[in-house]
Amino acid sequence: MPDLATLQKAMKAEILGAEPEAVIGLAINGHGLDPHARLRIHANTLRLGLIDTLMDRYPSCRAFVGDEFWRAVARAYVKVHAPQSAVLHDYGASMGDFLGGFGPVQTLPYLADLARLEWLIHDIQNRAGDAEARLASAYPVFDLWRAANGYIAPEAVDLAVGRQQVLVAGRSGEVHVELEGEAA
C-alpha cells in the first residue's frame, strides 16, 4: 500500500488529467467499478465546477460573446489551467492573458482587457478593507464594461475612442469602477 503523500499526488494528477498511475488501483476499492473510472467522476465534477466558476466570474465577457461561446472558452481554459490553490477565489486570475493568445477570440482583441477588468473587480470585492487597482487598456474597456452591464447601449461603444484607464476601488465595502482618463 502506498503512503498517503504518494496516493494524494497520484489522485491529484489523475483528477487533473494526467495518465493514470498504477498506485490508484492498489489503494482504491472500486466496488465493481474501475478505480480510474471512479476518479473520472471526481475529475468531471471538478471540471464542471471550474467552468461554472468562470461563467459566473466573467459576466461582461459572457455578455459580449454569449453563454455558449463563453462556456467553450471556459472549458478550454480549464483544460490548460489547473487550480493552483484550494481557494476558489483565486481561480481564473490569468483569464486575460489566456484570451490574449486564444485563437477563437482574436477578432475581439479587447476581450482580454475586459477580462482583466472583471478580475480586478472580483479581486477588489473580495479584499478586506479599502483597496484599489488600475487597468490601462488600448481599448475603451470602461465603455465596454458599462455596455455589458447595461449602463449604456452596446451601440454607444466606439472602439475608435481607443485607450482608457480604469480605476477599481473598494471603499467602505463597496466597489467603484471609474474612468480615469486616457491611458499613458
BALOBA-1460 file (C-alpha; in Angstrom, 3 decimals):
// residues 184
<rec num="1" residu="m" x="0.000" y="0.000" z="0.000"/>
<rec num="2" residu="p" x="1.425" y="3.425" z="-0.968"/>
<rec num="3" residu="d" x="1.972" y="6.137" z="1.635"/>
<rec num="4" residu="l" x="-0.612" y="8.932" z="1.859"/>
<rec num="5" residu="a" x="1.525" y="11.590" z="0.136"/>
<rec num="6" residu="t" x="2.162" y="9.302" z="-2.858"/>
<rec num="7" residu="l" x="-1.520" y="8.430" z="-3.109"/>
<rec num="8" residu="q" x="-2.614" y="12.077" z="-2.882"/>
<rec num="9" residu="k" x="-0.123" y="13.097" z="-5.565"/>
<rec num="10" residu="a" x="-1.336" y="10.331" z="-7.881"/>
<rec num="11" residu="m" x="-5.002" y="11.182" z="-7.279"/>
<rec num="12" residu="k" x="-4.433" y="14.889" z="-7.928"/>
<rec num="13" residu="a" x="-2.539" y="14.165" z="-11.131"/>
<rec num="14" residu="e" x="-5.220" y="11.825" z="-12.429"/>
<rec num="15" residu="i" x="-8.108" y="14.119" z="-11.494"/>
<rec num="16" residu="l" x="-6.340" y="16.950" z="-13.330"/>
<rec num="17" residu="g" x="-5.969" y="14.825" z="-16.447"/>
<rec num="18" residu="a" x="-2.595" y="13.078" z="-16.205"/>
<rec num="19" residu="e" x="-2.116" y="9.473" z="-17.235"/>
<rec num="20" residu="p" x="-3.470" y="7.000" z="-14.670"/>
<rec num="21" residu="e" x="-0.944" y="5.622" z="-12.206"/>
<rec num="22" residu="a" x="-0.935" y="2.009" z="-11.038"/>
<rec num="23" residu="v" x="-0.843" y="3.151" z="-7.416"/>
<rec num="24" residu="i" x="-4.512" y="4.215" z="-7.710"/>
<rec num="25" residu="g" x="-5.609" y="0.648" z="-8.403"/>
<rec num="26" residu="l" x="-3.754" y="-0.536" z="-5.312"/>
<rec num="27" residu="a" x="-5.367" y="1.995" z="-2.986"/>
<rec num="28" residu="i" x="-8.959" y="2.404" z="-4.206"/>
<rec num="29" residu="n" x="-11.545" y="-0.321" z="-3.974"/>
<rec num="30" residu="g" x="-13.814" y="0.354" z="-6.904"/>
<rec num="31" residu="h" x="-16.621" y="-1.943" z="-5.609"/>
<rec num="32" residu="g" x="-17.124" y="-3.247" z="-9.123"/>
<rec num="33" residu="l" x="-16.187" y="-0.004" z="-10.866"/>
<rec num="34" residu="d" x="-12.665" y="0.509" z="-12.146"/>
<rec num="35" residu="p" x="-10.818" y="2.801" z="-9.679"/>
<rec num="36" residu="h" x="-9.803" y="5.075" z="-12.555"/>
<rec num="37" residu="a" x="-13.460" y="5.376" z="-13.603"/>
<rec num="38" residu="r" x="-14.288" y="6.419" z="-10.032"/>
<rec num="39" residu="l" x="-11.682" y="9.172" z="-10.217"/>
<rec num="40" residu="r" x="-13.060" y="10.330" z="-13.576"/>
<rec num="41" residu="i" x="-16.324" y="11.076" z="-11.753"/>
<rec num="42" residu="h" x="-14.420" y="13.433" z="-9.437"/>
<rec num="43" residu="a" x="-12.483" y="14.899" z="-12.353"/>
<rec num="44" residu="n" x="-15.721" y="15.660" z="-14.198"/>
<rec num="45" residu="t" x="-17.245" y="17.248" z="-11.096"/>
<rec num="46" residu="l" x="-14.156" y="19.412" z="-10.618"/>
<rec num="47" residu="r" x="-14.062" y="20.443" z="-14.287"/>
<rec num="48" residu="l" x="-17.751" y="21.402" z="-14.338"/>
<rec num="49" residu="g" x="-17.347" y="23.364" z="-11.100"/>
<rec num="50" residu="l" x="-14.407" y="25.313" z="-12.510"/>
<rec num="51" residu="i" x="-16.291" y="26.045" z="-15.731"/>
<rec num="52" residu="d" x="-19.290" y="27.299" z="-13.735"/>
<rec num="53" residu="t" x="-16.954" y="29.476" z="-11.667"/>
<rec num="54" residu="l" x="-15.600" y="31.106" z="-14.824"/>
<rec num="55" residu="m" x="-19.119" y="31.540" z="-16.195"/>
<rec num="56" residu="d" x="-20.036" y="33.496" z="-13.066"/>
<rec num="57" residu="r" x="-16.745" y="35.356" z="-12.670"/>
<rec num="58" residu="y" x="-16.739" y="36.958" z="-16.140"/>
<rec num="59" residu="p" x="-20.321" y="38.132" z="-16.851"/>
<rec num="60" residu="s" x="-19.262" y="41.084" z="-19.023"/>
<rec num="61" residu="c" x="-17.156" y="38.885" z="-21.291"/>
<rec num="62" residu="r" x="-20.017" y="36.401" z="-21.431"/>
<rec num="63" residu="a" x="-22.398" y="39.213" z="-22.408"/>
<rec num="64" residu="f" x="-20.274" y="40.049" z="-25.453"/>
<rec num="65" residu="v" x="-19.779" y="36.526" z="-26.783"/>
<rec num="66" residu="g" x="-22.839" y="34.680" z="-25.479"/>
<rec num="67" residu="d" x="-23.218" y="31.886" z="-22.948"/>
<rec num="68" residu="e" x="-22.449" y="29.007" z="-25.300"/>
<rec num="69" residu="f" x="-19.254" y="30.539" z="-26.650"/>
<rec num="70" residu="w" x="-18.091" y="31.645" z="-23.179"/>
<rec num="71" residu="r" x="-18.694" y="28.118" z="-21.855"/>
<rec num="72" residu="a" x="-16.416" y="26.830" z="-24.648"/>
<rec num="73" residu="v" x="-13.796" y="29.438" z="-23.668"/>
<rec num="74" residu="a" x="-14.076" y="28.374" z="-20.021"/>
<rec num="75" residu="r" x="-13.749" y="24.714" z="-21.000"/>
<rec num="76" residu="a" x="-10.576" y="25.482" z="-22.988"/>
<rec num="77" residu="y" x="-9.147" y="27.495" z="-20.065"/>
<rec num="78" residu="v" x="-9.844" y="24.700" z="-17.574"/>
<rec num="79" residu="k" x="-8.019" y="22.198" z="-19.801"/>
<rec num="80" residu="v" x="-4.764" y="24.137" z="-19.559"/>
<rec num="81" residu="h" x="-5.065" y="25.900" z="-16.185"/>
<rec num="82" residu="a" x="-5.370" y="23.610" z="-13.200"/>
<rec num="83" residu="p" x="-6.198" y="25.291" z="-9.887"/>
<rec num="84" residu="q" x="-3.028" y="26.327" z="-8.069"/>
<rec num="85" residu="s" x="-4.795" y="26.712" z="-4.758"/>
<rec num="86" residu="a" x="-7.641" y="25.146" z="-2.839"/>
<rec num="87" residu="v" x="-9.136" y="28.649" z="-2.646"/>
<rec num="88" residu="l" x="-11.631" y="29.004" z="-5.488"/>
<rec num="89" residu="h" x="-11.442" y="32.807" z="-5.190"/>
<rec num="90" residu="d" x="-8.001" y="32.620" z="-6.839"/>
<rec num="91" residu="y" x="-9.121" y="30.615" z="-9.870"/>
<rec num="92" residu="g" x="-9.245" y="32.393" z="-13.207"/>
<rec num="93" residu="a" x="-6.770" y="35.186" z="-12.491"/>
<rec num="94" residu="s" x="-4.911" y="34.555" z="-15.748"/>
<rec num="95" residu="m" x="-8.010" y="34.602" z="-17.982"/>
<rec num="96" residu="g" x="-6.970" y="37.924" z="-19.573"/>
<rec num="97" residu="d" x="-3.582" y="36.536" z="-20.577"/>
<rec num="98" residu="f" x="-5.209" y="33.328" z="-21.793"/>
<rec num="99" residu="l" x="-7.626" y="35.275" z="-24.001"/>
<rec num="100" residu="g" x="-4.756" y="37.331" z="-25.411"/>
<rec num="101" residu="g" x="-3.393" y="34.171" z="-27.016"/>
<rec num="102" residu="f" x="-6.619" y="32.247" z="-27.600"/>
<rec num="103" residu="g" x="-7.221" y="31.991" z="-31.349"/>
<rec num="104" residu="p" x="-11.036" y="31.918" z="-31.398"/>
<rec num="105" residu="v" x="-11.262" y="35.422" z="-29.825"/>
<rec num="106" residu="q" x="-8.557" y="37.180" z="-31.846"/>
<rec num="107" residu="t" x="-11.250" y="39.117" z="-33.716"/>
<rec num="108" residu="l" x="-12.248" y="40.580" z="-30.328"/>
<rec num="109" residu="p" x="-8.874" y="41.878" z="-29.095"/>
<rec num="110" residu="y" x="-10.496" y="43.976" z="-26.346"/>
<rec num="111" residu="l" x="-11.918" y="40.846" z="-24.672"/>
<rec num="112" residu="a" x="-8.614" y="40.131" z="-22.880"/>
<rec num="113" residu="d" x="-8.643" y="43.566" z="-21.220"/>
<rec num="114" residu="l" x="-12.325" y="43.256" z="-20.390"/>
<rec num="115" residu="a" x="-11.481" y="40.006" z="-18.583"/>
<rec num="116" residu="r" x="-8.610" y="41.758" z="-16.776"/>
<rec num="117" residu="l" x="-11.029" y="44.462" z="-15.621"/>
<rec num="118" residu="e" x="-13.521" y="41.884" z="-14.406"/>
<rec num="119" residu="w" x="-10.764" y="40.097" z="-12.491"/>
<rec num="120" residu="l" x="-9.790" y="43.369" z="-10.777"/>
<rec num="121" residu="i" x="-13.416" y="43.952" z="-9.790"/>
<rec num="122" residu="h" x="-13.662" y="40.399" z="-8.432"/>
<rec num="123" residu="d" x="-10.380" y="40.752" z="-6.568"/>
<rec num="124" residu="i" x="-11.259" y="44.124" z="-5.006"/>
<rec num="125" residu="q" x="-14.713" y="42.818" z="-3.979"/>
<rec num="126" residu="n" x="-13.066" y="40.022" z="-2.042"/>
<rec num="127" residu="r" x="-10.404" y="42.037" z="-0.232"/>
<rec num="128" residu="a" x="-10.802" y="43.192" z="3.320"/>
<rec num="129" residu="g" x="-10.603" y="46.938" z="3.816"/>
<rec num="130" residu="d" x="-10.088" y="49.656" z="1.263"/>
<rec num="131" residu="a" x="-8.131" y="48.761" z="-1.870"/>
<rec num="132" residu="e" x="-7.698" y="49.946" z="-5.415"/>
<rec num="133" residu="a" x="-6.250" y="48.807" z="-8.708"/>
<rec num="134" residu="r" x="-5.866" y="50.321" z="-12.157"/>
<rec num="135" residu="l" x="-6.061" y="48.933" z="-15.655"/>
<rec num="136" residu="a" x="-4.645" y="50.764" z="-18.651"/>
<rec num="137" residu="s" x="-6.095" y="49.421" z="-21.869"/>
<rec num="138" residu="a" x="-5.540" y="50.120" z="-25.537"/>
<rec num="139" residu="y" x="-9.322" y="49.789" z="-25.901"/>
<rec num="140" residu="p" x="-12.337" y="51.626" z="-24.447"/>
<rec num="141" residu="v" x="-12.633" y="48.914" z="-21.795"/>
<rec num="142" residu="f" x="-14.596" y="51.127" z="-19.383"/>
<rec num="143" residu="d" x="-17.217" y="51.775" z="-22.055"/>
<rec num="144" residu="l" x="-17.296" y="48.068" z="-22.961"/>
<rec num="145" residu="w" x="-17.819" y="47.144" z="-19.299"/>
<rec num="146" residu="r" x="-20.594" y="49.749" z="-18.962"/>
<rec num="147" residu="a" x="-22.315" y="48.397" z="-22.101"/>
<rec num="148" residu="a" x="-22.092" y="44.792" z="-20.883"/>
<rec num="149" residu="n" x="-23.638" y="45.817" z="-17.573"/>
<rec num="150" residu="g" x="-26.491" y="47.857" z="-19.023"/>
<rec num="151" residu="y" x="-25.217" y="51.341" z="-18.134"/>
<rec num="152" residu="i" x="-25.019" y="52.335" z="-21.807"/>
<rec num="153" residu="a" x="-26.308" y="50.787" z="-25.022"/>
<rec num="154" residu="p" x="-23.805" y="48.474" z="-26.753"/>
<rec num="155" residu="e" x="-24.050" y="50.563" z="-29.926"/>
<rec num="156" residu="a" x="-22.821" y="53.571" z="-27.914"/>
<rec num="157" residu="v" x="-19.379" y="51.945" z="-27.595"/>
<rec num="158" residu="d" x="-16.950" y="53.423" z="-30.088"/>
<rec num="159" residu="l" x="-13.818" y="51.271" z="-30.407"/>
<rec num="160" residu="a" x="-12.139" y="54.216" z="-32.154"/>
<rec num="161" residu="v" x="-12.094" y="56.030" z="-28.778"/>
<rec num="162" residu="g" x="-9.103" y="53.855" z="-28.062"/>
<rec num="163" residu="r" x="-7.199" y="53.901" z="-24.798"/>
<rec num="164" residu="q" x="-8.896" y="54.140" z="-21.424"/>
<rec num="165" residu="q" x="-7.582" y="53.807" z="-17.902"/>
<rec num="166" residu="v" x="-9.926" y="52.423" z="-15.290"/>
<rec num="167" residu="l" x="-9.758" y="52.688" z="-11.525"/>
<rec num="168" residu="v" x="-11.376" y="49.906" z="-9.490"/>
<rec num="169" residu="a" x="-11.660" y="50.963" z="-5.865"/>
<rec num="170" residu="g" x="-13.097" y="49.252" z="-2.835"/>
<rec num="171" residu="r" x="-14.263" y="51.776" z="-0.261"/>
<rec num="172" residu="s" x="-16.381" y="51.099" z="2.794"/>
<rec num="173" residu="g" x="-17.480" y="47.716" z="1.479"/>
<rec num="174" residu="e" x="-18.495" y="48.979" z="-1.978"/>
<rec num="175" residu="v" x="-16.679" y="48.608" z="-5.286"/>
<rec num="176" residu="h" x="-16.471" y="51.588" z="-7.607"/>
<rec num="177" residu="v" x="-15.391" y="51.366" z="-11.235"/>
<rec num="178" residu="e" x="-14.342" y="54.746" z="-12.648"/>
<rec num="179" residu="l" x="-12.804" y="56.122" z="-15.799"/>
<rec num="180" residu="e" x="-9.564" y="57.951" z="-15.030"/>
<rec num="181" residu="g" x="-8.909" y="59.366" z="-18.467"/>
<rec num="182" residu="e" x="-6.646" y="58.346" z="-21.301"/>
<rec num="183" residu="a" x="-4.086" y="55.667" z="-20.535"/>
<rec num="184" residu="a" x="-0.482" y="56.660" z="-20.933"/>
